[in-house]
């Protein structure tokens, strides 16, 4: 059974594999297109198994919000080298996964991996791309935010992205973007102090008390001094209490209230591949 150049092009379009790989697959399949598809996919599984123990520490972090602005998603697609991470096709593949998450409002990573992209599960597509690219490809992280307004930010280079949810609709876009960039720049760990688990607060208090104890501060004063240290820590790690990077005289909470007295952040998400 023969095949034409058009068949090779069609197989490349369907799989993303190189022209020679598609030509060889059609040759091995004796021109049978469906069998050639399976050969390409089997190669992806074989390569994926061989590279399973490789470290995929490069990749892209992308975030986006759906059309109504109330649902945002963030995905991390890993690969082995920065060369692949910068490849337009790789970035486009990650973006197509993100779009599936937005359309279907994926609940978690397992749910997203099981969703279909171009007629096959995303999990299967990732495996096939491992064969096409020749590197370990891994969909390693997914999260989402639902709120009255959600905004996304991707730092140039696709290594860092954020999502921020607000309690009100139709938030001024520049205000929302500034907060999303604040999250990117200052890496808060919680929205406010009420969002921090008590065990983390207790841990910080103990660390502070031990520090001042080592400095020779009176034992009777340790609780008071440590509380002051804790308040300083809140300003460093909670988004609403952080100093606004564009205006060192006010906090993010103050910045939001300048624009709307009732406006606040309900949730945020931040992920970076930068060490």
Protein Blocks (a to p, Z undefined) as FASTA:
>chain_A
ZZdfklmmmmmmmnopafklmmmmmmmnnopaklmmmmmmmmmmmmmmmmmmpccfbccd
dddddfkopaccddddddfbfklmmpmklmmmmmmmmmmmmmnopablmlmmmpceehia
fklmmmmmmmmnopacddfbdcddddfbdcddddehilaccddddfbehiafklmmmmmm
mmmmnopabfblmlpcfklmmmmmmmmmmmmmmnopafklmmmmmmmmmmmmmmmmgmkl
pccfklmkbcfklmmmmmomkbccfbdcdddfbZZ
